[in-house]
Each structure stands twice: as C-alpha cells, then as structure tokens.
C-alpha cells in the first residue's frame, strides 16, 4: 500500500467522522425544534417584571428616553433630568 492511498483513506475516514457528527447535531436540533413547535418549551410567565408600558400607562413604570431613569408612569417629567414624556 502506497503512502498516497494511506493519506487518502485517512482523509476519507476523517470526513466520514465529521459527517456523522453533523448528522447527530442535526437530529438533536430538529428534536428541539419539534419540541418547541408542540409547545413543550419554556412558557412566558405573567410577572410585573415582564410588563411593558407603552405611552405611559398609569400604574406602571417608564424609562426616560434621555437619561434612562426609571420612574412612575403617573409623573409627566423625569425626576432626574426634567425631560417630559
């Protein structure tokens, strides 16, 4: 057996191992996607921290667009920089 054939067979073996690894990862990703499609993934929990206030709804908190200070939505101006909403 010549060294050229030995190198060729070695390269083909490495390619085959890499292809098997890619197939295993592909099946793993597909099973996770299928689980998410069936609703088996993480669910969004209702929490006061997940609430988004758009337009300054009363009873929540808003962030200043200038200095990013968090303040009560009932206030019309930012208590830190004074910018109005």
C-alpha positions, 0 to 999 in steps of 0.5 A: 500500500502506497503512502498516497492511498494511506493519506487518502483513506485517512482523509476519507475516514476523517470526513466520514467522522465529521459527517456523522457528527453533523448528522447527530447535531442535526437530529438533536436540533430538529428534536428541539425544534419539534419540541418547541413547535408542540409547545413543550418549551419554556412558557412566558410567565405573567410577572410585573417584571415582564410588563411593558408600558407603552405611552405611559400607562398609569400604574406602571413604570417608564424609562426616560428616553434621555437619561434612562431613569426609571420612574412612575408612569403617573409623573409627566417629567423625569425626576432626574433630568426634567425631560417630559414624556 
